[in-house]
Amino acid sequence: MHSKGIKEINADYQGLIIDELQLNIDSRVRLRDQLLFEIGVEPLYDNGGNMVIKATRMHTGETVAKARLHFLSYDFRLNKVTALNNTLKEALYPHLVNL
């Protein structure tokens, strides 16, 4: 997210917080297994969305694990959830996925 210009907390004291994490482990990973990590964002709504991560074995394509992180836009000065600003929406929308 940093490479897309998203800072932990911007000048308006707003940033993203993770309020829920789900992890499903489908298979064990052994030493020297080569893994492919795919990261994307599910469709956004007014004040947040879900980031999804999928790990697969590089050579077989077998799914090893999936994770979903639910994030919210948060105003740290007002101590409340706020709407996603346009900068965040523009940075996240090109990365919508369906894993």
C-alpha positions as CSV (number, residue, x, y, z in Angstrom):
1,M,0.0,0.0,0.0
2,H,2.9,2.3,0.7
3,S,4.0,2.0,-3.0
4,K,0.5,3.4,-4.0
5,G,1.0,6.5,-1.8
6,I,-1.1,5.2,1.1
7,K,0.5,6.3,4.4
8,E,-0.2,4.8,7.8
9,I,-1.7,8.1,8.9
10,N,-2.1,11.1,6.6
11,A,-1.9,14.8,7.4
12,D,-5.6,14.8,8.4
13,Y,-4.9,12.1,11.0
14,Q,-6.8,9.5,9.0
15,G,-5.6,6.0,8.1
16,L,-6.7,2.4,7.8
17,I,-7.2,0.0,10.7
18,I,-7.7,-3.7,10.5
19,D,-10.7,-4.8,12.7
20,E,-11.0,-8.4,11.6
21,L,-8.7,-11.1,10.4
22,Q,-9.7,-14.5,9.0
23,L,-7.1,-17.2,8.1
24,N,-7.8,-20.6,6.5
25,I,-4.9,-23.0,6.3
26,D,-5.5,-25.7,3.7
27,S,-2.2,-27.5,3.5
28,R,1.2,-27.7,5.3
29,V,4.2,-26.0,3.8
30,R,7.6,-27.7,3.9
31,L,11.0,-26.2,3.9
32,R,12.0,-25.0,0.4
33,D,8.5,-25.0,-0.9
34,Q,8.2,-22.2,-3.4
35,L,5.0,-20.2,-2.8
36,L,3.1,-17.6,-4.8
37,F,1.3,-14.9,-2.8
38,E,-1.5,-13.1,-4.5
39,I,-2.9,-10.0,-2.8
40,G,-5.9,-8.0,-3.8
41,V,-8.9,-6.0,-2.7
42,E,-12.5,-7.1,-2.8
43,P,-15.1,-4.4,-3.8
44,L,-15.0,-1.4,-1.5
45,Y,-17.9,0.2,0.3
46,D,-18.2,3.6,1.9
47,N,-15.8,3.2,4.8
48,G,-13.7,0.1,4.2
49,G,-13.3,-3.2,2.5
50,N,-11.5,-6.5,2.5
51,M,-8.0,-7.3,1.5
52,V,-7.5,-10.9,0.4
53,I,-4.3,-12.9,0.3
54,K,-3.9,-16.3,-1.3
55,A,-0.8,-18.5,-1.0
56,T,-0.4,-21.3,-3.5
57,R,2.4,-23.7,-4.3
58,M,4.3,-22.3,-7.3
59,H,4.7,-25.5,-9.3
60,T,1.4,-27.2,-8.7
61,G,-1.0,-24.3,-8.1
62,E,-2.3,-26.0,-4.9
63,T,-3.8,-23.6,-2.5
64,V,-1.9,-23.5,0.8
65,A,-3.7,-20.7,2.7
66,K,-6.2,-17.9,2.3
67,A,-6.5,-14.8,4.5
68,R,-9.0,-12.0,4.6
69,L,-8.3,-8.7,6.4
70,H,-11.3,-6.4,7.0
71,F,-10.1,-2.8,7.1
72,L,-11.8,0.5,7.9
73,S,-11.0,4.1,7.3
74,Y,-10.4,5.7,10.7
75,D,-10.0,9.3,11.9
76,F,-7.5,9.2,14.8
77,R,-8.2,12.8,15.8
78,L,-12.0,12.2,16.1
79,N,-11.6,8.6,17.2
80,K,-14.2,7.3,14.8
81,V,-14.7,5.4,11.5
82,T,-14.9,7.7,8.5
83,A,-15.7,7.4,4.8
84,L,-12.8,6.4,2.5
85,N,-11.3,9.4,0.8
86,N,-10.7,9.6,-3.0
87,T,-7.0,8.9,-2.7
88,L,-7.6,5.6,-1.0
89,K,-10.3,4.6,-3.4
90,E,-8.2,5.4,-6.5
91,A,-5.2,3.5,-5.0
92,L,-7.2,0.4,-4.2
93,Y,-9.8,0.1,-7.0
94,P,-7.4,-1.1,-9.7
95,H,-6.5,-4.1,-7.5
96,L,-10.0,-5.6,-7.2
97,V,-9.8,-9.4,-7.3
98,N,-11.9,-12.5,-6.9
99,L,-9.7,-15.1,-5.2
